[in-house]
Amino acid sequence: MGIESETKVCASAIIKKHAIDWKVIEELESGRQEIIRKADSGEHLYLFIEKIGLNTTDVVDFLAKYFQVESSSIGYCGRKDKKAVTRQWFSVPTKQCLGEYTDVSAGIRVLDEGRFQKKLRIGEHAYNRFEIVLRQVDFVDSEFMSKEPVCFLNFYGSQRYNDNSLLRAMDWIRNRRSRKVPQTVRSWNLSMLRSFLFNKILEQRKALGIIEGVIDGDPCTGPIPTAPLWGRGRSQTKGLALDIEIKALEPYQDICEALEYSGVQQGRRMIYQKPFSFNVECDTKKSRVETTFCLPVGAYATVFLGNYFQLIDASK
């Protein structure tokens, strides 16, 4: 049934006390980055932007106004934290160029640009690189300091939804025929609900002590098992894994059925992830830990670090 143990949670640690404490760098596939940077033609202008103290949607709104295009036409790979220093790619359908890299607005700095034929889509980047400072840490688990982090359950992080937003999404989907919402709100509600159900499946596996490994009936992507992102279509899960899935989702059958009727197609998400390019340094005199690592698309740094620290988010 997998490894029946889990990483010990030790000291508390403060994150995001300062924006510079949480640095996230979005990396495209290396070949694509070179094509973009060298291209002198292409329908979409690609901008590599550093933002500080802004949401990704704030940058989208700025670019839409700056280039006089619709916000919906601007592409990006994923939403990044507000209280952080983040670098990510955006695409804009315009023939204009900036010509030089500059601070174009408060909190927005263009670092690089290029061109490509297609709009950027959610999840198209290769991975995210993190440079993180943890403060007021009085003890660090030896396993974390070993610089060989283990796999962790690939929960959606608290950034995905909170109790209030989840309740609103549940209320909407149960009454969606009589409650019309904008398309962006509808998409976000569906995404939250699918994330919530996925987390429930992982919670059930964790409660059974299945922290890592493949069990009977797990559909896999390569060596890693997957669980459903609920929607229309039959689950690929079988055997013991299906029994766990059914038990986890039994209290939420109305939400499962509503997601199916909404037309969203069932997908899969990896149950485990593992950081790479990991490094950590600890300054005991300053009670400070500095760590760098990379995570695959969709994995949360807060979830990974939460296996070793009780995180206190100073940005909230």
Secondary structure, DSSP 8 states (H G I E B T S, - for coil): -----------EEEE-SSGGGEEEEEE--HHHHHHHHH-S--SEEEEEEEEES--HHHHHHHHHHHHT--GGG-EES----SSSEEEEEEEEE-S----S--EEETTEEEEEEEEESS---TT-SSEEEEEEEEES-----HHHHTT----EE----TTT--HHHHHHHHHHHHTTTT----HHHHHHHHHHHHHHHHHHHHHHHHHTT--SS--TT--EETTEEEEEE-SBS-----HHHHHHHHHHHGGGHHHHHHHHHHT-B-EEEESEE--EEEEEEEETTTTEEEEEEEEETT--HHHHHTTTSEEEETT-
